[in-house]
Amino acid sequence: MANQFTAGVQHIGIPTNDMNSTIGFYKTLGFEIVHEAAADCRVVFLKLDNLVIEAYENHQAVMKNGAVDHIALDTTDIDAAYAFAKKSGLKLTGGGGIESLPFWSRGVKFFKVEGPNCETIEFCQIL
C-alpha cells in the first residue's frame, strides 16, 4: 500500500546538453511544453497525458545509457507505433524490432528507440 503522500509519478528528470534537440524529440512523440523556467540552467517540463518529463540543460548529461534506464510509454497499437517510429527516423535499439515477453496475463509487445541524450524510450502494449 502506498503511503498517503504518494500519488504516482510527478515527473522524470533528464539532463541534457542540447535543450532544443531534446524538445524537438519529445514533441515528435506527442509531448507538449507545459512549463519553462530558468534556474541555474534552462528547465523545460514536457507533458504527454499524465507523464511529465523535466528536462534540464546543465551541460553535464553523461550521454550514455544508464543515466535514465528507460521511460515506458503505454501503447494501444504497437504495430502502428512501430511504423511511426520508423517513418519518423527514430533510432531503434534493442532487437531493432517489435519484441515480446510473457508478462501480464496475455503477454506484452514492445520496441525501444534512443532519445537525443542516449535515454531509452520503450513503446509497450500489454496484450
BALOBA-1460 file (C-alpha; in Angstrom, 3 decimals):
// residues 127
<rec num="1" residu="m" x="0.000" y="0.000" z="0.000"/>
<rec num="2" residu="a" x="1.319" y="3.421" z="-0.941"/>
<rec num="3" residu="n" x="1.687" y="6.000" z="1.804"/>
<rec num="4" residu="q" x="-0.661" y="8.989" z="1.970"/>
<rec num="5" residu="f" x="1.994" y="11.245" z="0.444"/>
<rec num="6" residu="t" x="2.390" y="9.228" z="-2.767"/>
<rec num="7" residu="a" x="0.053" y="9.860" z="-5.699"/>
<rec num="8" residu="g" x="2.085" y="8.460" z="-8.611"/>
<rec num="9" residu="v" x="4.836" y="9.756" z="-10.839"/>
<rec num="10" residu="q" x="5.153" y="13.551" z="-10.918"/>
<rec num="11" residu="h" x="7.939" y="13.756" z="-13.496"/>
<rec num="12" residu="i" x="11.057" y="12.043" z="-14.736"/>
<rec num="13" residu="g" x="14.195" y="14.171" z="-14.861"/>
<rec num="14" residu="i" x="16.568" y="14.022" z="-17.784"/>
<rec num="15" residu="p" x="19.720" y="16.137" z="-18.022"/>
<rec num="16" residu="t" x="20.567" y="17.434" z="-21.483"/>
<rec num="17" residu="n" x="23.414" y="19.162" z="-23.247"/>
<rec num="18" residu="d" x="21.112" y="20.373" z="-26.071"/>
<rec num="19" residu="m" x="17.666" y="21.518" z="-24.956"/>
<rec num="20" residu="n" x="16.401" y="22.298" z="-28.460"/>
<rec num="21" residu="s" x="17.177" y="18.773" z="-29.659"/>
<rec num="22" residu="t" x="15.523" y="17.335" z="-26.553"/>
<rec num="23" residu="i" x="12.367" y="19.414" z="-27.032"/>
<rec num="24" residu="g" x="12.184" y="18.503" z="-30.721"/>
<rec num="25" residu="f" x="12.488" y="14.785" z="-29.996"/>
<rec num="26" residu="y" x="9.787" y="14.722" z="-27.328"/>
<rec num="27" residu="k" x="7.443" y="16.870" z="-29.432"/>
<rec num="28" residu="t" x="7.795" y="14.234" z="-32.165"/>
<rec num="29" residu="l" x="6.447" y="11.704" z="-29.645"/>
<rec num="30" residu="g" x="3.455" y="13.940" z="-28.836"/>
<rec num="31" residu="f" x="4.708" y="15.787" z="-25.742"/>
<rec num="32" residu="e" x="3.959" y="19.475" z="-25.288"/>
<rec num="33" residu="i" x="5.780" y="22.091" z="-23.241"/>
<rec num="34" residu="v" x="3.742" y="22.861" z="-20.113"/>
<rec num="35" residu="h" x="6.260" y="24.994" z="-18.235"/>
<rec num="36" residu="e" x="9.641" y="26.555" z="-18.898"/>
<rec num="37" residu="a" x="11.918" y="28.162" z="-16.331"/>
<rec num="38" residu="a" x="15.460" y="29.319" z="-15.806"/>
<rec num="39" residu="a" x="17.109" y="28.428" z="-12.536"/>
<rec num="40" residu="d" x="20.824" y="27.640" z="-12.590"/>
<rec num="41" residu="c" x="20.046" y="26.302" z="-16.075"/>
<rec num="42" residu="r" x="17.198" y="26.159" z="-18.586"/>
<rec num="43" residu="v" x="14.425" y="23.829" z="-17.393"/>
<rec num="44" residu="v" x="11.526" y="22.626" z="-19.543"/>
<rec num="45" residu="f" x="8.615" y="20.464" z="-18.414"/>
<rec num="46" residu="l" x="7.108" y="18.394" z="-21.212"/>
<rec num="47" residu="k" x="3.811" y="16.543" z="-20.781"/>
<rec num="48" residu="l" x="2.061" y="13.668" z="-22.566"/>
<rec num="49" residu="d" x="-1.221" y="12.781" z="-20.863"/>
<rec num="50" residu="n" x="-0.221" y="12.049" z="-17.236"/>
<rec num="51" residu="l" x="3.523" y="11.682" z="-17.878"/>
<rec num="52" residu="v" x="5.731" y="14.702" z="-17.244"/>
<rec num="53" residu="i" x="9.412" y="14.928" z="-18.091"/>
<rec num="54" residu="e" x="11.629" y="17.582" z="-16.605"/>
<rec num="55" residu="a" x="14.485" y="18.287" z="-18.998"/>
<rec num="56" residu="y" x="17.244" y="20.465" z="-17.628"/>
<rec num="57" residu="e" x="20.092" y="21.822" z="-19.707"/>
<rec num="58" residu="n" x="23.008" y="21.513" z="-17.319"/>
<rec num="59" residu="h" x="25.597" y="20.542" z="-19.958"/>
<rec num="60" residu="q" x="26.523" y="17.588" z="-17.749"/>
<rec num="61" residu="a" x="24.485" y="14.834" z="-19.412"/>
<rec num="62" residu="v" x="26.662" y="11.724" z="-19.452"/>
<rec num="63" residu="m" x="25.490" y="10.896" z="-22.980"/>
<rec num="64" residu="k" x="25.471" y="7.169" z="-22.376"/>
<rec num="65" residu="n" x="22.876" y="4.610" z="-21.482"/>
<rec num="66" residu="g" x="22.199" y="4.347" z="-17.764"/>
<rec num="67" residu="a" x="21.605" y="7.988" z="-16.781"/>
<rec num="68" residu="v" x="17.898" y="7.160" z="-17.180"/>
<rec num="69" residu="d" x="17.288" y="3.483" z="-17.812"/>
<rec num="70" residu="h" x="14.080" y="3.900" z="-19.785"/>
<rec num="71" residu="i" x="10.729" y="5.550" z="-19.968"/>
<rec num="72" residu="a" x="7.908" y="3.242" z="-20.992"/>
<rec num="73" residu="l" x="5.037" y="4.712" z="-22.973"/>
<rec num="74" residu="d" x="1.737" y="2.814" z="-22.910"/>
<rec num="75" residu="t" x="0.837" y="1.955" z="-26.487"/>
<rec num="76" residu="t" x="-2.572" y="0.821" z="-27.782"/>
<rec num="77" residu="d" x="-1.354" y="-0.284" z="-31.252"/>
<rec num="78" residu="i" x="2.240" y="-1.481" z="-31.223"/>
<rec num="79" residu="d" x="2.372" y="-2.071" z="-34.981"/>
<rec num="80" residu="a" x="1.216" y="1.477" z="-35.778"/>
<rec num="81" residu="a" x="3.629" y="2.900" z="-33.193"/>
<rec num="82" residu="y" x="6.500" y="0.937" z="-34.719"/>
<rec num="83" residu="a" x="5.601" y="2.136" z="-38.210"/>
<rec num="84" residu="f" x="5.519" y="5.728" z="-36.878"/>
<rec num="85" residu="a" x="8.943" y="5.343" z="-35.244"/>
<rec num="86" residu="k" x="10.482" y="4.020" z="-38.455"/>
<rec num="87" residu="k" x="8.804" y="6.706" z="-40.589"/>
<rec num="88" residu="s" x="9.984" y="9.433" z="-38.178"/>
<rec num="89" residu="g" x="13.568" y="8.221" z="-38.406"/>
<rec num="90" residu="l" x="13.832" y="7.386" z="-34.715"/>
<rec num="91" residu="k" x="16.869" y="5.270" z="-33.826"/>
<rec num="92" residu="l" x="15.640" y="1.769" z="-32.971"/>
<rec num="93" residu="t" x="17.596" y="-0.026" z="-30.250"/>
<rec num="94" residu="g" x="17.467" y="-3.382" z="-28.517"/>
<rec num="95" residu="g" x="16.496" y="-6.049" z="-31.022"/>
<rec num="96" residu="g" x="15.563" y="-3.336" z="-33.533"/>
<rec num="97" residu="g" x="12.044" y="-4.652" z="-33.978"/>
<rec num="98" residu="i" x="8.931" y="-5.491" z="-32.013"/>
<rec num="99" residu="e" x="9.758" y="-7.920" z="-29.228"/>
<rec num="100" residu="s" x="7.527" y="-9.826" z="-26.820"/>
<rec num="101" residu="l" x="7.686" y="-11.191" z="-23.303"/>
<rec num="102" residu="p" x="5.261" y="-13.384" z="-21.358"/>
<rec num="103" residu="f" x="4.398" y="-10.622" z="-18.886"/>
<rec num="104" residu="w" x="0.872" y="-9.981" z="-17.627"/>
<rec num="105" residu="s" x="-1.849" y="-12.497" z="-18.442"/>
<rec num="106" residu="r" x="-1.517" y="-12.427" z="-22.253"/>
<rec num="107" residu="g" x="1.972" y="-11.041" z="-22.742"/>
<rec num="108" residu="v" x="3.447" y="-7.731" z="-23.777"/>
<rec num="109" residu="k" x="4.894" y="-6.413" z="-27.043"/>
<rec num="110" residu="f" x="7.413" y="-3.603" z="-27.133"/>
<rec num="111" residu="f" x="10.192" y="-1.899" z="-29.006"/>
<rec num="112" residu="k" x="12.752" y="0.685" z="-27.993"/>
<rec num="113" residu="v" x="14.193" y="3.838" z="-29.508"/>
<rec num="114" residu="e" x="17.086" y="6.016" z="-28.424"/>
<rec num="115" residu="g" x="16.459" y="9.637" z="-27.486"/>
<rec num="116" residu="p" x="18.816" y="12.584" z="-28.048"/>
<rec num="117" residu="n" x="20.596" y="12.032" z="-24.699"/>
<rec num="118" residu="c" x="21.025" y="8.257" z="-25.184"/>
<rec num="119" residu="e" x="17.985" y="7.592" z="-22.998"/>
<rec num="120" residu="t" x="15.862" y="4.583" z="-23.903"/>
<rec num="121" residu="i" x="12.196" y="5.107" z="-24.745"/>
<rec num="122" residu="e" x="10.120" y="1.938" z="-24.717"/>
<rec num="123" residu="f" x="6.814" y="1.678" z="-26.571"/>
<rec num="124" residu="c" x="4.830" y="-1.014" z="-24.796"/>
<rec num="125" residu="q" x="1.478" y="-2.707" z="-25.431"/>
<rec num="126" residu="i" x="0.025" y="-5.059" z="-22.861"/>
<rec num="127" residu="l" x="-1.938" y="-7.681" z="-24.783"/>
